[in-house]
């Protein structure tokens, strides 16, 4: 049985409301249950928080997958910059609140007339994935775990990536 790479992250805030995070990578056997992964995460977070005076605001585990091994693109496919951003606003179960998620470096084919083309096959596929059922009882949600029920709106936006833009502007040759 092989191991799977995870990244555990904890975020703390100090008295001045300044946040900081730290991460630790961990190899976990593939057959480990989600409950046991969560217990390991809590054990790690407890050990970290014992050494920190900050208030814990977030603890998370991320499954780390090599994009090339998974068949995902590892080189840019076009001239779109990550600041060219497509946003999806989602309706949530039992509330009038909305959740927005985004796609950096949005492909030109998903844009029509300076707005997101909601008839684009990839936009439809993404919407279907996010609003559909996962496994038997799983679902996509907002950060509080409230189920996404439908796409409310789409937007085109830009996000500032100052460090990258600054570095890019000083590249020579």
C-alpha positions as CSV (number, residue, x, y, z in Angstrom):
1,X,0.0,0.0,0.0
2,X,1.4,3.4,-1.0
3,X,1.3,6.6,0.9
4,X,-0.4,9.9,-0.2
5,X,1.1,13.3,0.4
6,X,-1.0,15.8,2.5
7,X,-0.3,19.3,3.6
8,X,-1.5,20.3,7.1
9,X,-1.9,24.1,7.6
10,X,-2.8,26.1,10.7
11,X,-3.5,29.8,10.8
12,X,-3.3,31.9,14.0
13,X,-4.0,35.5,14.7
14,X,-2.2,37.7,17.3
15,X,-3.5,40.5,19.6
16,X,-3.0,43.0,16.7
17,X,-5.2,40.9,14.4
18,X,-2.2,39.9,12.3
19,X,-2.6,36.4,10.8
20,X,0.2,33.9,10.1
21,X,0.1,30.4,8.8
22,X,2.5,27.4,8.9
23,X,2.3,24.1,7.1
24,X,3.7,20.6,7.5
25,X,3.7,17.9,4.9
26,X,2.8,14.4,6.0
27,X,2.7,11.0,4.2
28,X,-0.4,9.1,5.1
29,X,-1.3,5.6,3.9
30,X,-3.9,5.6,1.0
31,X,-6.4,3.5,2.9
32,X,-6.6,5.8,5.9
33,X,-10.1,7.1,6.6
34,X,-11.1,10.7,6.6
35,X,-11.8,10.4,10.3
36,X,-8.3,9.2,11.0
37,X,-6.7,11.9,8.8
38,X,-8.8,14.5,10.8
39,X,-7.6,13.1,14.1
40,X,-4.0,13.3,12.9
41,X,-4.6,16.8,11.8
42,X,-6.0,17.7,15.2
43,X,-3.0,16.1,17.0
44,X,-0.6,18.1,14.9
45,X,-2.6,21.4,15.3
46,X,-2.7,20.8,19.1
47,X,1.1,20.4,19.2
48,X,1.6,23.5,17.2
49,X,-0.9,25.6,19.2
50,X,0.8,24.5,22.4
51,X,3.9,26.4,21.1
52,X,2.0,29.4,19.9
53,X,0.4,32.3,21.8
54,X,-1.9,33.1,18.8
55,X,-5.6,32.3,18.5
56,X,-6.2,29.4,16.1
57,X,-8.5,30.6,13.3
58,X,-8.2,27.8,10.8
59,X,-6.8,24.2,10.5
60,X,-6.9,22.3,7.3
61,X,-5.6,19.3,5.4
62,X,-4.9,19.4,1.7
63,X,-4.3,16.4,-0.5
64,X,-1.2,17.1,-2.6
65,X,-1.3,15.6,-6.1
66,X,1.4,16.0,-8.8
67,X,-0.5,17.8,-11.7
68,X,1.6,16.2,-14.4
69,X,0.9,12.7,-13.0
70,X,-2.8,13.6,-12.9
71,X,-2.8,14.6,-16.6
72,X,-3.3,18.3,-15.9
73,X,-1.4,21.0,-17.9
74,X,1.9,21.9,-16.4
75,X,2.7,24.7,-18.9
76,X,0.5,27.7,-19.7
77,X,-1.8,27.0,-22.6
78,X,-2.3,30.5,-23.9
79,X,-1.6,34.1,-23.4
80,X,-4.1,34.6,-20.5
81,X,-2.6,36.0,-17.3
82,X,-3.7,34.8,-13.9
83,X,-5.2,38.2,-13.2
84,X,-7.8,37.6,-16.0
85,X,-10.3,36.0,-13.6
86,X,-13.7,34.4,-14.1
87,X,-15.9,34.5,-11.0
88,X,-18.9,32.2,-10.3
89,X,-21.4,33.3,-7.7
90,X,-23.3,30.3,-6.2
91,X,-26.6,30.0,-4.3
92,X,-26.5,28.2,-1.0
93,X,-29.0,25.9,0.7
94,X,-31.4,27.6,3.1
95,X,-29.9,31.1,3.0
96,X,-29.9,34.2,0.8
97,X,-26.1,34.4,1.2
98,X,-23.9,33.7,-1.8
99,X,-20.5,32.1,-2.3
100,X,-18.1,33.2,-5.0
101,X,-15.3,31.0,-6.5
102,X,-13.0,31.9,-9.3
103,X,-10.9,30.6,-12.2
104,X,-7.6,32.4,-12.7
105,X,-6.2,32.8,-16.3
106,X,-9.8,32.3,-17.7
107,X,-9.6,30.9,-21.3
108,X,-10.8,33.3,-24.0
109,X,-13.3,30.7,-25.3
110,X,-15.3,31.2,-22.1
111,X,-15.7,34.9,-22.8
112,X,-18.2,36.4,-25.1
113,X,-19.0,40.1,-25.5
114,X,-17.0,41.1,-22.4
115,X,-18.8,38.7,-20.1
116,X,-18.6,35.0,-19.3
117,X,-20.3,32.8,-21.9
118,X,-22.7,30.6,-19.8
119,X,-23.4,28.5,-22.9
120,X,-19.7,27.5,-23.2
121,X,-19.4,23.7,-22.8
122,X,-16.6,24.0,-20.2
123,X,-18.6,26.6,-18.2
124,X,-21.6,24.3,-18.3
125,X,-19.4,21.3,-17.2
126,X,-17.9,23.2,-14.3
127,X,-21.4,24.4,-13.2
128,X,-22.7,20.9,-13.4
129,X,-19.8,19.5,-11.3
130,X,-20.1,22.2,-8.6
131,X,-23.9,21.9,-8.3
132,X,-24.2,18.1,-8.6
133,X,-23.9,15.3,-6.1
134,X,-20.5,13.9,-5.2
135,X,-20.2,10.2,-4.3
136,X,-23.3,9.2,-2.4
137,X,-23.9,12.1,-0.1
138,X,-21.0,14.6,-0.7
139,X,-21.4,18.0,-2.2
140,X,-19.5,21.2,-2.9
141,X,-20.0,24.0,-0.3
142,X,-18.9,27.3,1.0
143,X,-16.2,27.4,3.7
144,X,-18.9,26.9,6.4
145,X,-20.1,23.7,4.8
146,X,-23.4,25.1,3.4
147,X,-24.3,23.2,0.2
148,X,-24.1,25.0,-3.2
149,X,-27.4,24.6,-5.0
150,X,-27.0,26.6,-8.2
151,X,-25.2,29.2,-10.1
152,X,-26.5,32.6,-9.4
153,X,-24.3,34.8,-11.6
154,X,-20.9,34.9,-13.4
155,X,-18.5,37.8,-13.6
156,X,-15.3,38.8,-15.3
157,X,-12.8,40.4,-13.0
158,X,-9.2,41.1,-12.5
159,X,-7.1,40.1,-9.5
160,X,-3.9,41.8,-8.6
161,X,-0.9,39.6,-8.3
162,X,1.6,42.3,-7.4
163,X,4.6,40.2,-6.6
164,X,4.4,38.3,-9.8
165,X,3.6,41.4,-11.8
166,X,6.5,43.3,-10.2
167,X,8.9,40.4,-10.9
168,X,7.6,40.1,-14.5
169,X,8.1,43.9,-15.1
170,X,11.7,43.6,-14.2
171,X,12.6,40.4,-16.2
172,X,15.3,41.1,-18.7
173,X,15.7,39.5,-22.1
